[in-house]
């Protein structure tokens, strides 16, 4: 039975989430569905709102966690008809017992699990629930979803600066304050649970250095050198940020077009507000003239498309392309029988330079014997969307059209 507090959270925080449809779909197939993602992205609220009649248990509560840990069979017997188990990564051994439960009674949608630490959770799922569960990822809301909040910003720089974590909007907490608290909690709790970081101060510095490299190619040696740690430590710490859904690495598209093609992934923050906080940007107007404005905007656009795909249960299939001699495409999306090529520009006035790389790219595409068509887009910081000769020019607040394949 939902507690009064849980009901209050559901009523206050629930906005329509794209992932709800996929969550319901998978619950019709599998006895277990797992929803993972970063802390405070809305996983608990989504699951409670989607399955309001299901008992809810948080394994962050020490007494509940101890019960599940010390007597897993007795714990599961209390919820034979199913339940929502929140933060399952705290008791990963429970999944072993859950396997026997769902094998004996594989009713679709019987158990809904959430977890914040993808690496440990995915290992436990692979060992215990392979073939028995569906796995989904919930990230902070996209711009399209944020519009459901009455206080959602409409100005580009405010959108970038505040980011998308729902508590900022639902509880009316100043973005800078909430992100400061979130960062402290992340460092003190989650990082120590995922990896043995002896020096949290050094890791905090590493996190800020990563924010300064958003939308740049990953160079672990340089990153480690600046942070005062080894190449291997930098690799391990970056993996922690990825498994926590703080950053993602955008792989390079490297067909055998030319030896000049760069194969290094790019680093992107998944929340622009967190990147701004780590960079010391204290108000939206400061971002307008900041030297990393273009990089933050690029990461935001890519995060919007990344969210749009995973929230529909679609693999991201996102890449970047760059050659040593200068040709670069910020984002390539594999869309089955076609590709989307996207250039991202933070300027509010479209200039011929915005389209130059998209004009040159087709010859590389043909040289790779690629026959799939390519749809070209430029997403920019302006407010007017137009069909141009070489590409569809999209205003920043119309980026979701790419996901729908719209041309107007």
C-alpha positions in Angstrom: 0.0 0.0 0.0 1.3 3.4 -0.9 2.1 5.6 2.1 0.7 9.1 2.4 4.1 10.4 1.6 4.5 8.3 -1.5 1.1 9.5 -2.7 2.1 13.1 -2.1 5.3 12.6 -4.1 3.3 11.0 -6.9 0.8 13.8 -7.1 3.3 16.6 -6.8 6.1 15.3 -9.1 4.5 13.3 -11.8 4.6 14.9 -15.3 3.9 12.8 -18.4 7.1 10.8 -19.2 7.7 9.3 -22.6 9.1 6.1 -20.9 5.8 5.3 -19.3 4.4 3.7 -22.6 7.5 1.5 -22.9 7.3 0.6 -19.2 3.7 -0.6 -19.6 4.6 -2.5 -22.8 7.5 -4.4 -21.2 5.4 -5.1 -18.1 3.0 -7.0 -20.4 5.9 -9.3 -21.6 8.2 -9.9 -18.7 7.7 -10.9 -15.0 10.3 -8.3 -14.0 11.0 -4.8 -15.4 14.0 -2.8 -14.3 14.1 1.0 -14.6 17.6 2.3 -14.1 19.1 5.8 -14.4 20.7 8.6 -12.3 19.5 9.5 -8.9 16.6 12.0 -8.9 15.6 11.5 -12.5 12.1 10.5 -11.5 12.3 6.6 -11.5 10.3 6.2 -8.3 7.6 8.6 -9.3 7.2 7.1 -12.7 6.9 3.5 -11.4 4.4 4.5 -8.7 2.3 6.5 -11.1 2.3 3.7 -13.7 1.4 1.0 -11.2 -0.5 2.9 -8.5 -2.0 -0.3 -6.9 1.4 -2.1 -6.5 3.0 -2.2 -3.0 6.0 0.1 -2.9 9.2 -0.7 -0.9 12.3 1.4 -0.7 15.5 -0.6 -0.1 17.2 2.6 1.0 15.4 2.3 4.3 17.7 0.5 6.6 15.1 -1.7 8.3 13.6 -2.8 4.9 17.1 -3.4 3.5 18.0 -5.5 6.5 14.9 -7.6 6.2 15.5 -8.3 2.5 19.2 -9.0 3.1 18.8 -11.4 6.1 15.6 -13.2 5.1 15.1 -12.8 1.3 12.6 -15.6 1.1 10.5 -14.2 3.9 10.7 -10.8 2.4 9.5 -11.9 -1.1 6.7 -14.0 0.5 5.2 -10.8 1.8 4.8 -9.6 -1.8 3.8 -12.8 -3.6 1.5 -10.9 -5.9 4.2 -8.4 -6.9 5.6 -5.1 -5.8 7.8 -2.1 -6.7 11.3 -2.5 -5.2 13.1 0.8 -5.2 16.9 1.1 -5.3 17.4 -2.7 -5.7 21.2 -2.2 -6.0 21.4 -2.0 -2.2 20.4 -5.7 -2.0 21.7 -7.3 -5.2 21.5 -10.8 -3.8 17.7 -10.5 -3.7 17.8 -10.9 -7.4 19.0 -14.5 -7.0 15.8 -15.4 -5.0 13.7 -13.3 -7.3 14.8 -15.6 -10.1 13.2 -18.6 -8.4 10.0 -16.7 -7.7 9.4 -15.6 -11.3 10.4 -19.0 -12.7 7.7 -20.6 -10.5 5.2 -17.9 -11.4 6.1 -15.9 -14.4 3.2 -13.5 -14.4 3.9 -10.5 -16.6 4.7 -7.3 -14.8 4.8 -8.9 -11.4 7.9 -7.0 -10.1 9.0 -3.6 -11.0 12.6 -2.7 -9.9 14.5 0.5 -9.9 18.2 1.2 -9.4 20.6 4.1 -9.7 24.0 2.4 -10.2 23.9 0.8 -13.6 27.1 -1.2 -13.5 26.6 -3.2 -10.4 22.9 -3.6 -11.2 23.5 -4.8 -14.7 26.0 -7.4 -13.5 23.5 -8.8 -11.0 20.7 -8.8 -13.7 22.9 -10.6 -16.2 23.7 -13.3 -13.6 20.2 -13.8 -12.2 17.5 -12.4 -14.4 18.7 -12.8 -18.0 15.8 -13.5 -20.3 13.3 -12.8 -17.5 13.3 -9.0 -17.4 13.1 -5.9 -19.5 15.6 -3.1 -18.8 14.8 0.6 -19.3 16.7 3.8 -18.7 15.1 7.0 -17.3 17.1 10.2 -17.6 16.0 13.6 -16.4 13.1 15.0 -18.5 13.6 16.2 -22.0 12.7 19.7 -22.9 9.4 18.4 -24.3 8.6 16.8 -21.0 9.8 19.8 -18.9 7.1 21.9 -20.6 4.5 20.2 -18.5 5.9 22.1 -15.4 4.1 25.4 -15.1 7.5 27.1 -14.2 9.5 25.6 -17.1 11.8 28.2 -18.6 11.4 29.4 -22.2 14.7 31.2 -22.6 17.6 29.1 -24.0 20.2 30.2 -21.5 17.9 29.5 -18.5 17.1 26.1 -19.9 20.8 25.3 -20.2 21.7 26.7 -16.9 19.0 25.1 -14.8 19.3 21.7 -16.4 16.5 19.1 -16.3 16.4 17.4 -12.9 12.7 17.4 -11.9 13.1 18.4 -8.3 14.3 21.8 -9.4 10.9 22.4 -11.0 8.6 20.4 -8.8 9.9 21.8 -5.5 10.8 25.3 -6.7 14.4 24.8 -5.4 16.9 27.3 -6.9 18.9 25.4 -9.5 22.3 26.4 -8.1 21.4 25.2 -4.6 19.9 21.9 -5.7 22.8 21.1 -8.0 25.3 21.9 -5.2 23.5 19.5 -2.8 23.2 16.9 -5.5 26.9 17.0 -6.3 27.8 16.7 -2.6 25.5 13.8 -2.2 26.8 12.1 -5.3 30.4 12.4 -4.2 29.8 11.3 -0.6 27.4 8.4 -1.2 27.3 7.1 -4.7 30.9 7.4 -5.7 32.0 5.5 -2.6 29.5 2.8 -3.3 30.6 2.3 -6.9 34.4 2.6 -6.4 36.9 3.0 -3.6 37.9 6.6 -4.1 40.2 7.5 -1.3 40.5 11.1 -2.1 37.1 12.7 -2.8 38.7 16.1 -3.2 40.7 14.7 -6.1 37.7 13.1 -7.6 35.7 16.4 -7.3 38.5 18.1 -9.2 38.4 15.4 -11.8 34.6 15.9 -12.2 35.1 19.7 -12.7 37.8 19.0 -15.3 35.4 16.7 -17.2 32.8 19.5 -17.2 35.4 21.8 -18.8 35.9 19.1 -21.5 32.2 18.5 -22.4 31.8 18.2 -26.2 35.5 17.5 -26.6 37.3 14.3 -27.6 38.4 12.1 -24.7 42.1 12.2 -24.0 42.6 10.2 -20.8 46.3 10.9 -20.5 45.7 14.7 -20.6 42.7 14.4 -18.3 44.6 12.3 -15.8 47.6 14.6 -16.0 45.5 17.7 -15.2 43.8 15.9 -12.4 47.1 14.6 -10.9 46.2 10.9 -11.4 47.3 8.1 -13.6 45.9 7.2 -17.0 44.3 4.1 -15.5 42.7 6.0 -12.6 41.3 8.5 -15.1 39.8 5.7 -17.1 38.3 4.1 -13.9 36.9 7.4 -12.7 35.4 8.3 -16.1 33.7 4.9 -16.1 32.2 5.8 -12.7 30.7 9.0 -14.2 29.3 6.9 -17.1 27.8 4.2 -14.9 26.2 7.0 -12.8 24.7 8.6 -15.9 26.6 11.9 -15.3 28.4 11.7 -18.7 28.4 9.6 -21.8 31.0 9.0 -24.5 29.8 9.6 -28.0 31.6 7.1 -30.3 33.2 8.1 -33.6 31.7 6.9 -36.8 34.7 5.4 -38.6 33.8 3.6 -41.8 36.9 3.0 -43.9 36.5 6.3 -45.7 40.0 7.6 -45.1 43.0 7.1 -42.9 42.3 10.7 -41.8 39.2 9.8 -39.9 39.5 10.3 -36.1 38.2 7.4 -34.0 38.3 9.0 -30.6 34.9 9.3 -28.7 33.6 12.7 -27.5 32.7 13.4 -23.9 29.3 14.8 -23.2 27.5 15.7 -20.0 23.9 14.4 -19.8 22.7 17.4 -17.9 23.7 20.9 -18.9 22.7 22.4 -15.6 25.2 20.2 -13.7 27.9 21.1 -16.2 27.2 24.8 -15.7 27.3 24.4 -11.9 30.7 22.5 -12.0 32.1 25.3 -14.3 31.1 28.0 -11.8 28.5 29.6 -14.0 26.2 31.2 -11.4 23.5 32.8 -13.6 22.0 32.3 -17.1 23.4 35.6 -18.4 26.9 34.6 -17.5 26.5 31.6 -19.9 25.6 33.9 -22.8 29.3 35.2 -23.0 31.0 32.1 -21.6 33.8 30.6 -23.8 32.2 27.1 -23.3 28.7 28.3 -24.4 28.9 26.4 -27.7 30.2 23.2 -26.0 27.5 23.3 -23.4 24.8 23.8 -26.1 26.2 21.0 -28.2 26.1 18.6 -25.2 22.6 19.7 -24.4 21.3 19.1 -27.9 22.9 15.6 -28.0 21.5 14.9 -24.6 18.0 15.8 -25.8 18.2 13.4 -28.7 19.8 10.7 -26.4 16.9 11.1 -24.0 14.3 11.1 -26.7 15.6 7.7 -28.0 16.2 5.9 -24.7 12.8 7.1 -23.3 11.2 5.4 -26.3 13.1 2.2 -25.6 15.3 2.8 -28.7 19.1 2.2 -28.6 20.8 5.6 -28.9 22.9 4.7 -32.0 24.5 8.1 -31.9 28.0 9.0 -33.3 30.2 11.9 -34.2 32.5 12.3 -37.3 35.7 14.1 -37.7 38.7 14.1 -40.0 42.1 15.4 -39.2 41.9 17.7 -42.2 38.9 19.5 -40.7 35.6 18.0 -41.8 33.4 17.4 -38.8 29.8 16.4 -38.2 28.7 17.0 -34.6 26.1 14.2 -34.5 25.2 11.2 -36.7 22.1 9.2 -35.9 21.5 5.8 -37.3 17.8 5.6 -38.1 17.5 2.2 -39.5 17.3 2.8 -43.3 18.6 6.3 -43.1 21.0 8.5 -41.2 20.6 12.0 -39.8 23.6 14.3 -39.9 23.3 17.2 -37.5 25.4 20.3 -37.0 25.0 22.2 -33.7 25.6 25.9 -33.5 24.8 28.1 -30.4 24.6 31.3 -32.4 21.2 32.9 -32.8 21.7 34.0 -36.4 22.2 31.4 -39.1 25.2 32.0 -41.4 26.6 30.1 -44.4 29.2 28.5 -42.2 26.5 26.6 -40.3 25.9 24.5 -43.5 29.4 24.1 -44.9 30.3 20.7 -43.4 26.9 19.3 -44.4 27.6 20.3 -48.0 30.9 18.5 -48.0 29.9 15.3 -46.2 28.0 13.5 -49.0 31.2 12.9 -51.0 32.6 11.1 -48.0 29.4 9.1 -47.6 29.5 8.0 -51.3 33.2 7.1 -51.0 32.2 4.7 -48.2 29.8 3.0 -50.6 26.9 4.0 -48.3 23.6 3.9 -50.1 21.3 4.9 -47.1 20.0 8.4 -47.5 21.1 11.1 -45.1 18.8 13.8 -43.7 20.6 17.0 -42.8 19.8 19.3 -39.9 21.3 22.3 -38.3 20.2 23.0 -34.7 21.0 26.5 -33.6 20.4 29.0 -30.9 17.8 31.0 -32.8 14.0 30.9 -32.8 13.0 30.4 -36.4 12.9 27.0 -38.1 13.3 26.9 -41.9 13.9 24.5 -44.8 17.2 25.5 -46.4 18.8 24.1 -49.6 21.2 21.8 -47.8 19.5 21.2 -44.5 16.5 21.7 -42.2 17.4 24.6 -39.9 15.8 24.0 -36.5 15.4 26.4 -33.6 16.8 25.1 -30.3 13.3 24.5 -28.9 12.3 22.4 -31.9 15.0 19.8 -31.5 12.4 17.0 -30.9 11.4 17.2 -34.6 14.5 15.3 -35.4 13.2 12.3 -33.4 9.9 12.5 -35.3 11.7 12.9 -38.6 9.6 16.0 -39.3 10.6 18.3 -42.1 8.4 21.3 -41.3 
